[in-house]
Amino acid sequence: MSSIQRLLPGARLSEAVVFNGMAFLAGQVPEDTSRDAEGQTAEVLSLIDNVLAQLGTDKTRILDATIFLADLADYDAMNRAWDAWVPAGHSPARATVEAKLANPAWKVEIKIVAAL
């Protein structure tokens, strides 16, 4: 039976859970809420890079991304940061939805599933 590994487990969530060669990241949110949607997205993508590196993988191994936007009017701004970040030929499956996020200052939250 494969073991389950948890990265930075807390009372409510783990930063990531690894099982059977797959990494499931918690939703990543910006720390600097003064930035616009493109800036917040760029920050979140950098956080994702850091978590993936801690797990020994990288963005070329992302299988699935779910992007939550507080306002779909920010879709183009989010995509500018996303398009600059995703390596050519490594686009994951992706869904983008509008959602009321836990902190009203957050413009974006991104959840990732990646292969190790």
ZIKA-V192525 format. One line per field, one symbol per residue. psi: psi as a letter, one per 20 degrees, with the letter a starting at -180 (. if undefined). A space follows every 50 residues. Layout:
psi=???
//
This chain:
psi=pqqpqpplpahhrqhqpppljqpoqqppqqhnjiqagggggggghhgggg gghhikariijphpppppphoiijgggghggghhhpqpjkprqqqpqpqo qhpiipiqpppqpqq.
//
